[in-house]
Amino acid sequence: KLAVMQDILRTRPIYALQGPPGTGKTTMVAYLLRQIFEEDPVAQVIITAQAHSAVDVLRAKVQEDAFGDVDSSKQPLAVRLGRRQVDQDLLEGSVESEATRILRTCIQQLRAISSMTDIQEAWLVEAENMLNDIATRSSQDYVSEFVELVKRGANITYCTTSAGDLEELARSTQSYDWSIIEEAGKCHGFDLALPMQAGHRWVLIGDQDQLPPYRMDDYKVAIDKLDEVVGALQELPDKGSNLLDIDW
């Protein structure tokens, strides 16, 4: 694994890592991230997989194995995109929850100052207001801007290959030093397009001898009969045709 990590770090721009289940690919990637951030503390890495479960497993591995012994204040800022909100509580690892954590830390540190300057007092008030607005789902512009700043400034971004947030990043000027794709052998080509476009260096992890991309033959037939498919999609009821990008 050390030899593979050395290979990855000196190979540009793309590295494909193949290995059967249970060989420790995910654990190796966790330590690769630690090595990346030891060399470049301000690096930005996007980590994707086709399934939410694979993203969550890798996220847990990175937190426990790579940075479990690192003080929380010195850990890379990591955010998880694409998980749906099911209740009023902020999802662990979401951009909003990380923004909340940052604000609480700032408030705690400001309150510990015995004699604050005018600027520090003003920032304390603003931080408390933002914290409250995030908790109440406020749509204030300055709150949205702060949350967006946290998302764009994150060292590690986790999401699925088809996440809407990833499409938004692709349309913007956001780019990453590394793009790591877990279970790449299960992905269709268009699943790889967005995460690869987002990064300057790519690591594809998977096993081509395991499950192939889902319904690959159906996608091939759809492309071969594209005009018929487009016609059928345009006839979908209940404004279903709005899902179709005709120009594309």
The 8 nearest C-alpha neighbors of each residue, nearest first, counted from 0:
[[1, 3, 2, 4, 27, 24, 23, 5],
 [2, 0, 4, 3, 5, 27, 6, 31],
 [1, 3, 5, 0, 4, 6, 7, 8],
 [4, 2, 6, 0, 5, 1, 7, 16],
 [5, 3, 1, 7, 6, 2, 0, 8],
 [4, 6, 2, 8, 3, 7, 1, 9],
 [7, 5, 3, 4, 9, 8, 10, 2],
 [8, 6, 4, 10, 5, 9, 14, 3],
 [7, 9, 5, 6, 10, 4, 11, 35],
 [8, 10, 6, 7, 5, 11, 4, 12],
 [11, 9, 7, 8, 6, 12, 14, 13],
 [12, 10, 13, 200, 9, 14, 7, 8],
 [11, 13, 200, 201, 10, 199, 14, 202],
 [14, 12, 201, 11, 202, 200, 15, 10],
 [13, 15, 202, 7, 203, 201, 16, 10],
 [16, 14, 203, 202, 204, 17, 13, 205],
 [15, 17, 204, 203, 205, 14, 18, 202],
 [18, 16, 206, 205, 204, 15, 19, 207],
 [17, 19, 206, 205, 22, 20, 16, 24],
 [18, 20, 206, 22, 21, 17, 209, 205],
 [21, 19, 22, 18, 23, 206, 24, 209],
 [20, 22, 23, 19, 24, 18, 25, 26],
 [21, 23, 20, 24, 19, 18, 25, 26],
 [24, 22, 26, 25, 21, 27, 20, 18],
 [25, 23, 27, 26, 22, 28, 18, 204],
 [24, 26, 28, 27, 23, 57, 29, 60],
 [27, 25, 29, 23, 28, 24, 60, 30],
 [26, 28, 24, 30, 29, 25, 31, 23],
 [27, 29, 31, 25, 30, 26, 32, 24],
 [30, 28, 61, 26, 32, 65, 27, 31],
 [31, 29, 33, 65, 27, 32, 28, 34],
 [32, 30, 28, 34, 33, 29, 27, 35],
 [33, 31, 35, 30, 29, 34, 28, 36],
 [32, 34, 30, 36, 31, 35, 65, 37],
 [33, 35, 31, 37, 32, 36, 30, 38],
 [36, 34, 32, 38, 33, 37, 39, 31],
 [37, 35, 40, 39, 38, 33, 34, 32],
 [36, 38, 34, 35, 39, 40, 33, 32],
 [37, 39, 36, 35, 34, 40, 33, 42],
 [38, 40, 36, 42, 41, 37, 35, 34],
 [41, 39, 36, 42, 37, 38, 75, 35],
 [42, 40, 39, 43, 154, 36, 75, 153],
 [43, 41, 39, 40, 154, 176, 36, 44],
 [42, 44, 154, 175, 176, 155, 41, 177],
 [45, 43, 177, 155, 175, 178, 176, 154],
 [44, 46, 156, 178, 155, 157, 179, 177],
 [47, 45, 179, 157, 180, 178, 156, 44],
 [48, 46, 180, 159, 158, 160, 157, 181],
 [49, 47, 181, 159, 50, 160, 180, 54],
 [48, 50, 160, 159, 186, 51, 47, 161],
 [51, 49, 52, 53, 48, 159, 54, 160],
 [50, 52, 54, 53, 159, 55, 49, 48],
 [53, 51, 55, 50, 54, 56, 48, 57],
 [52, 54, 56, 55, 50, 51, 48, 57],
 [55, 53, 51, 57, 52, 56, 48, 58],
 [54, 56, 58, 52, 57, 53, 59, 51],
 [57, 55, 53, 59, 58, 54, 52, 60],
 [56, 58, 60, 54, 59, 55, 61, 25],
 [57, 59, 55, 61, 56, 60, 54, 62],
 [58, 60, 62, 56, 57, 61, 63, 55],
 [61, 59, 57, 63, 58, 62, 64, 56],
 [60, 62, 29, 65, 58, 59, 64, 63],
 [61, 63, 59, 66, 60, 67, 65, 64],
 [64, 62, 67, 60, 61, 65, 66, 59],
 [65, 63, 60, 61, 67, 66, 62, 29],
 [64, 66, 61, 30, 29, 33, 63, 67],
 [67, 65, 69, 62, 68, 64, 63, 61],
 [66, 68, 63, 69, 62, 64, 65, 70],
 [67, 69, 66, 70, 65, 63, 64, 71],
 [70, 68, 66, 67, 71, 74, 73, 72],
 [71, 69, 73, 72, 74, 68, 67, 66],
 [70, 72, 74, 73, 69, 75, 66, 67],
 [71, 73, 70, 74, 69, 75, 76, 104],
 [74, 72, 71, 70, 75, 69, 76, 66],
 [73, 75, 71, 72, 69, 76, 70, 66],
 [76, 74, 154, 77, 73, 155, 153, 40],
 [75, 77, 153, 154, 155, 74, 78, 152],
 [76, 78, 155, 153, 156, 154, 75, 79],
 [79, 77, 156, 92, 93, 94, 157, 155],
 [78, 80, 157, 93, 92, 156, 158, 94],
 [81, 79, 158, 82, 157, 93, 78, 164],
 [80, 82, 162, 158, 83, 164, 79, 163],
 [83, 81, 80, 84, 79, 90, 93, 51],
 [84, 82, 85, 81, 90, 80, 86, 93],
 [83, 85, 86, 82, 90, 89, 87, 88],
 [86, 84, 83, 87, 88, 90, 82, 89],
 [87, 85, 88, 84, 89, 90, 83, 82],
 [86, 88, 89, 85, 84, 134, 90, 135],
 [89, 87, 86, 90, 84, 85, 134, 91],
 [88, 90, 96, 91, 87, 95, 93, 84],
 [91, 89, 93, 92, 88, 96, 84, 82],
 [92, 90, 93, 96, 89, 97, 79, 94],
 [91, 93, 78, 79, 96, 97, 90, 94],
 [94, 92, 79, 96, 95, 78, 90, 91],
 [93, 95, 97, 78, 96, 150, 98, 92],
 [94, 96, 98, 93, 97, 99, 146, 89],
 [95, 97, 99, 93, 98, 94, 89, 92],
 [98, 96, 100, 94, 99, 95, 92, 101],
 [97, 99, 95, 101, 96, 100, 146, 94],
 [100, 98, 96, 102, 97, 101, 130, 95],
 [99, 101, 97, 103, 98, 102, 96, 104],
 [102, 100, 98, 104, 99, 103, 97, 105],
 [101, 103, 105, 99, 104, 100, 126, 106],
 [104, 102, 106, 100, 105, 101, 107, 99],
 [103, 105, 107, 101, 102, 106, 108, 100],
 [106, 104, 102, 108, 103, 107, 109, 101],
 [107, 105, 103, 109, 108, 104, 123, 110],
 [106, 108, 104, 110, 105, 109, 103, 111],
 [107, 109, 105, 111, 106, 110, 104, 112],
 [110, 108, 106, 111, 112, 107, 105, 123],
 [109, 111, 107, 112, 108, 106, 113, 123],
 [110, 112, 108, 109, 113, 107, 106, 114],
 [113, 111, 110, 109, 114, 115, 108, 107],
 [112, 114, 111, 115, 110, 109, 116, 108],
 [113, 115, 112, 116, 111, 110, 119, 120],
 [116, 114, 119, 112, 120, 113, 117, 109],
 [115, 117, 119, 118, 120, 114, 121, 112],
 [118, 116, 120, 119, 121, 115, 122, 114],
 [117, 119, 121, 116, 120, 122, 115, 123],
 [120, 118, 122, 116, 121, 117, 115, 123],
 [121, 119, 123, 117, 122, 118, 115, 116],
 [122, 120, 118, 124, 119, 123, 117, 125],
 [121, 123, 125, 119, 124, 120, 126, 118],
 [124, 122, 120, 126, 121, 125, 106, 119],
 [123, 125, 127, 121, 122, 126, 128, 120],
 [124, 126, 122, 128, 127, 123, 129, 121],
 [125, 127, 129, 123, 128, 124, 122, 102],
 [128, 126, 130, 124, 125, 129, 123, 131],
 [127, 129, 125, 131, 126, 130, 132, 124],
 [130, 128, 132, 126, 131, 127, 142, 133],
 [131, 129, 127, 133, 128, 132, 99, 126],
 [130, 132, 134, 128, 129, 133, 135, 127],
 [131, 133, 137, 129, 135, 134, 130, 136],
 [132, 134, 136, 130, 135, 131, 137, 129],
 [133, 135, 131, 132, 136, 130, 137, 89],
 [134, 136, 132, 133, 137, 131, 130, 87],
 [137, 135, 133, 134, 132, 138, 131, 139],
 [136, 138, 132, 135, 139, 133, 142, 134],
 [139, 137, 140, 136, 143, 142, 132, 133],
 [138, 140, 142, 137, 141, 143, 132, 144],
 [141, 139, 143, 142, 144, 138, 145, 137],
 [140, 142, 144, 143, 139, 145, 129, 138],
 [143, 141, 145, 144, 139, 140, 129, 146],
 [144, 142, 146, 140, 141, 145, 147, 139],
 [143, 145, 141, 147, 142, 146, 148, 140],
 [144, 146, 148, 142, 147, 143, 141, 149],
 [147, 145, 149, 143, 148, 144, 98, 142],
 [148, 146, 150, 144, 149, 145, 143, 151],
 [147, 149, 145, 151, 146, 150, 152, 144],
 [150, 148, 152, 146, 147, 151, 153, 98],
 [151, 149, 147, 148, 153, 152, 94, 146],
 [152, 150, 148, 149, 153, 147, 173, 154],
 [151, 153, 149, 150, 148, 154, 76, 43],
 [152, 154, 76, 155, 150, 77, 151, 149],
 [153, 155, 43, 76, 75, 77, 44, 42],
 [156, 154, 77, 44, 153, 45, 43, 76],
 [155, 157, 45, 78, 77, 79, 46, 44],
 [158, 156, 79, 46, 47, 80, 45, 78],
 [159, 157, 80, 47, 81, 79, 162, 46],
 [158, 160, 48, 47, 162, 49, 161, 51],
 [159, 161, 49, 190, 47, 48, 162, 194],
 [160, 162, 159, 163, 190, 49, 165, 166],
 [163, 161, 159, 165, 164, 81, 160, 158],
 [162, 164, 166, 165, 161, 167, 81, 168],
 [165, 163, 167, 162, 166, 168, 81, 80],
 [166, 164, 168, 162, 163, 167, 169, 193],
 [165, 167, 169, 163, 168, 164, 170, 162],
 [168, 166, 164, 170, 165, 169, 163, 171],
 [169, 167, 165, 171, 166, 170, 173, 164],
 [168, 170, 166, 167, 171, 165, 197, 193],
 [171, 169, 167, 168, 166, 172, 173, 165],
 [172, 170, 168, 169, 173, 167, 174, 166],
 [171, 173, 174, 170, 168, 169, 197, 167],
 [174, 172, 171, 168, 175, 169, 151, 197],
 [175, 173, 197, 198, 172, 176, 199, 168],
 [176, 174, 198, 43, 177, 44, 197, 199],
 [175, 177, 199, 43, 198, 44, 200, 42],
 [178, 176, 44, 200, 198, 175, 201, 199],
 [177, 179, 198, 201, 45, 44, 46, 200],
 [180, 178, 202, 46, 201, 203, 45, 47],
 [181, 179, 47, 203, 48, 183, 46, 204],
 [180, 182, 48, 204, 183, 47, 205, 203],
 [183, 181, 205, 184, 204, 185, 48, 180],
 [182, 184, 205, 186, 185, 181, 204, 203],
 [185, 183, 207, 205, 182, 186, 206, 211],
 [186, 184, 212, 211, 183, 182, 210, 187],
 [187, 185, 212, 183, 184, 190, 49, 188],
 [188, 186, 190, 189, 212, 191, 185, 215],
 [187, 189, 191, 190, 186, 192, 212, 183],
 [188, 190, 192, 191, 187, 193, 186, 160],
 [191, 189, 187, 188, 160, 186, 192, 161],
 [190, 192, 188, 189, 194, 193, 195, 186],
 [191, 193, 189, 195, 190, 194, 196, 188],
 [192, 194, 196, 195, 191, 197, 169, 190],
 [195, 193, 197, 196, 191, 192, 178, 160],
 [196, 194, 197, 192, 193, 198, 191, 178],
 [195, 197, 193, 194, 198, 192, 169, 199],
 [196, 198, 174, 194, 195, 175, 169, 193],
 [199, 197, 175, 178, 177, 195, 200, 176],
 [198, 200, 176, 177, 175, 201, 12, 197],
 [201, 199, 12, 177, 198, 13, 178, 176],
 [200, 202, 13, 178, 177, 179, 12, 14],
 [201, 203, 179, 14, 15, 13, 180, 178],
 [202, 204, 15, 180, 183, 16, 179, 14],
 [205, 203, 16, 181, 183, 182, 15, 180],
 [206, 204, 182, 183, 184, 17, 181, 16],
 [205, 207, 17, 208, 18, 184, 209, 19],
 [206, 208, 184, 209, 205, 211, 17, 210],
 [209, 207, 206, 210, 211, 19, 184, 205],
 [208, 210, 207, 206, 211, 184, 19, 185],
 [211, 209, 185, 212, 208, 207, 184, 213],
 [210, 212, 185, 184, 213, 209, 207, 186],
 [213, 211, 185, 186, 187, 215, 214, 210],
 [212, 214, 215, 211, 185, 186, 187, 210],
 [215, 213, 217, 216, 212, 218, 211, 219],
 [214, 216, 218, 217, 213, 212, 219, 187],
 [217, 215, 219, 218, 214, 220, 221, 213],
 [218, 216, 220, 214, 219, 215, 221, 222],
 [217, 219, 221, 215, 216, 220, 222, 214],
 [218, 220, 216, 222, 221, 217, 223, 215],
 [219, 221, 223, 217, 218, 222, 224, 216],
 [222, 220, 218, 224, 219, 223, 225, 217],
 [221, 223, 225, 219, 224, 220, 218, 228],
 [224, 222, 220, 221, 225, 219, 226, 218],
 [225, 223, 221, 222, 227, 226, 220, 228],
 [224, 226, 222, 228, 227, 221, 223, 229],
 [227, 225, 229, 228, 224, 230, 223, 222],
 [228, 226, 230, 225, 229, 224, 231, 221],
 [227, 229, 225, 231, 230, 226, 232, 221],
 [228, 230, 232, 226, 231, 227, 225, 233],
 [231, 229, 227, 233, 228, 232, 226, 234],
 [230, 232, 228, 234, 233, 229, 227, 235],
 [231, 233, 229, 234, 235, 230, 240, 228],
 [234, 232, 240, 230, 231, 235, 229, 243],
 [233, 235, 231, 232, 236, 230, 240, 239],
 [234, 236, 239, 232, 240, 233, 231, 238],
 [237, 235, 238, 239, 234, 240, 233, 232],
 [238, 236, 239, 235, 240, 241, 234, 242],
 [239, 237, 240, 241, 236, 235, 242, 234],
 [238, 240, 235, 241, 237, 236, 242, 232],
 [239, 241, 233, 242, 238, 243, 235, 232],
 [242, 240, 239, 243, 238, 244, 233, 235],
 [243, 241, 240, 239, 244, 238, 232, 233],
 [242, 244, 241, 240, 245, 232, 233, 239],
 [243, 245, 247, 246, 242, 241, 240, 229],
 [244, 246, 247, 243, 229, 233, 241, 242],
 [247, 245, 244, 243, 229, 242, 241, 226],
 [246, 244, 245, 243, 229, 225, 242, 226]]
